[in-house]
Amino acid sequence: MTQILQSPEPIVYQGQFGDFTITKSDRLGVIIYRTGLMIAALSFTLGSVLVLWQGENPTVIQALTPLIGCFCLALGVSLATIHIYMASLHRILQLFWLIGAITTVILAINSSEPLALTVYNNPVTIFGVGFTFAALTGIYFKEAFCFNRLETKLLTPLVPFLLLSHLVGFLSIEMKEFLLGIWAFLFIIFAIRKAFQAIPPDIGDKSVFEYLHQQKNLEKAAHS
């Protein structure tokens, strides 16, 4: 673990606004981000497999609730540690996650039926829990834009399309199940590939972060 967190010698990178080095804390943040993604992907994939395999089994439906909770928590951890240059976009994704998570908790507590059934039988709940998946789609988009990953290029339009289809009801159950399977498959592929990616690219150009931070401080000083 120590070797992963810290390279043998500090490497000086040339950024857009100056030189920078990657610290042990930077590497730890990336590892936490990827771990959160992996747990979220495993939870989502396991839940999807259970639904597609034995979706009529009451025990399976009950088991989906803790899996959904694990997925939401892990995604929240990833959103707390992801590196995004635009701080406003980062905050929006975190806000989306928070809205979705709060809605999910409220539904889980107040509904008389299992959480998965509540969402499935009441498509209007997508207006609440869907914010969680909007945040996840933001991660897919970021990864597609930064790393040109095929799976995230496919997931970015697939997720909102599938949620919209459930909300409006314009796809057959068979097609929804097919798309859910594709989603789960691509999600786990994405998480696995991230686990083996070099750490520095996930950190990005730290000089950009520093420059944006300085600009923000200058704007605050100008308005004070």
N, C-alpha and C positions, 0 to 999 in steps of 0.2 A: 504493500500500500504506500509506503514512504517513497518508493521509486516512482510510483505513478504520480504522486502529488508533487514531487519536486524533481526536476531534471538534474543531472550531475553537476552542471555548471549553469549559472544564470545566462540565458541567451538574450542579447539585446536585439530587439526588433525595430525596424525603421517604419514608423507610422506616418500617416498623412500630416500630422501636426507635431511630430517629434518622435524621439526614441522612447521605448518603453520595455519593461521586462514583465514576465509572467510569474506571479508569486505562487506560493503554496496555497494561499487562500483562493486565488483565482482557479487553480486546478481543482480544489475541493468543491468549489461552487459548480463547476462543470460536471463533476462526478455526481453530485447531489441532483443536478438537473436531469442527467441521464438515468439515474436510478429511479427518480420519480416517473420519468417517461416509461421505463421498463415495467414498473409496478402497475402503472395505469394501463399499459398495453396488455399485460398479462391478465389483469382483472377484467378488462373489457373483452378480451378474446375468450377467456374462460366463460364469462357470462353469455357471450354470443353463441359459443358452442353448446352450452346447456340449453339455451332457448331453441336453437335449431335442431337439437337432438331430442330433447324431451320437454318441449315447451308447455305441454299439457299437464305435466307432473306438478302437483301443488308444492311438494318439497323443493323442487327446482325453482319454482317461482319465488318461494320464501328465501331461498339461498341467494337470489339475485340482489336483495337489499344490502347485505354487507359487502357484496362485490361492488355495487354502485358506490357505497360509502368509501371503500378503499380506492376506487378509481378517482373519485372527486378529491380526496385528500392528497393522493399522489400527484394529481394534476396541479393542485394548488402549490405543492412544494416545487414542482418544475417551473411554474410561473413566477415563483418568488426568486428563483436563481437563474433564470434564463437571461442571456445577454442580448439586449435590444438597444440600438443606438438612440432611437426616439423614445425618450422617457414618457411622453404623453401616450404613445401607443402601448407601451408596457403597462402603464396604469389602467388604460382602458381594458386590456385583456384581463388584468387582475380584477377589475370591477365586474366584468362579465362573469368571471369565475365565481365571485362572491355572490352575485345575484342568483346565479344558477344553484350554488351550494345552499344558500338560505332557502330558496324555493324547494329544493329537494328535501331538506330537513323538515320543513313545514308539512310537505305532502306526506312524508314518511310517518310523522307523528300524528297527524290529524285524519289520515285515511283509514277506513275500516278494512281495506284490502291491501295486499302486498304492493309495495311501491311500483314495481314494474307493471302490474296490472292497472294501477291508477293512471299511469302515464299512457299506457297503451289504450285503455278504454276512454280516456279523456284527452284527445289530441290537443285541446286548448292549453294543456299544461306545458306544451312546447314553448309557449311564450315566456315561461319561467325557467324550467330546467334546460331549455335550449341554449340559454346564455353560457352554460358550462361548455357545451359543444362549440359554441361560437369562439370561446377562448381557445379550445383545442384546435379549431380550424385556423386560428391566428398563428399557432405554433407551426402547423403544417405549412401555412403560407410563408412564414419566415424561413423555414428550412428549405422550402422549394426555391425561394428567391436567393438565399445565401449559398446553398450547396447544390442547387440544380438536381435534386433527388426526384427520380421518376415517381416513387410511391407517394411522396407528398404532393406532387403535381396532380396526381389522380385523386388524392384524398381531399384536397382543397375544395373542389367543386362537388365531390361525391357526398360529403357530410351534410352540407346545407340542402342539397337536392333530396337526400333521403328524409331529412327532418321535415322539409316542406311537403314532400309526398305524403307523409304520415299526417301532417296537419290538415292538408286539403283532401287527402284520400283519393288521389288519382292513379295510384299504382296497385296492382294486385298483391295479395299476401305473398305469393310465390316470388314475385319480383323484389319485394321488400326484403324477403329472407335472403335472396341471392345477393343483393347489394350489401346487406348486413354482413354476410360472409366475406365478401370482397373487402369491406371496411376492416373487419377484424384481421384478415390475412395481411393486408397492407400495413396496418398499424403495428403488428408484431414484427414484420420485416423492417419497418422503419426503426423501431426501438433496438432491434438487434444490430442493425448497421451503425446506429449511433454509438453503441457500446464499443465498437472497434475503430471508431474514427479518432484521428489524432486530436488531442485536447486543444492546442492553441487556436485552431480555426473557430472553435466554439466560443472562445473568449473575444475574438475580434481585435480590432485596432483600438487599444486602450487610449491612444492619444486622441481619438475622436471623442471618447467618453469624457476625457479631461477637458477638451476644448469646449464641448457642449456645456459641461458643468461651469466652466469659467464664464461663458457667455451668459448663462442663467444668473450667476452671481452679479455680473456687471449690470444686467437689466434690473435686478432687484435694487442695486445700489443707486441706479439712475432714477428709480421711482420712489426712493426713500427720502 
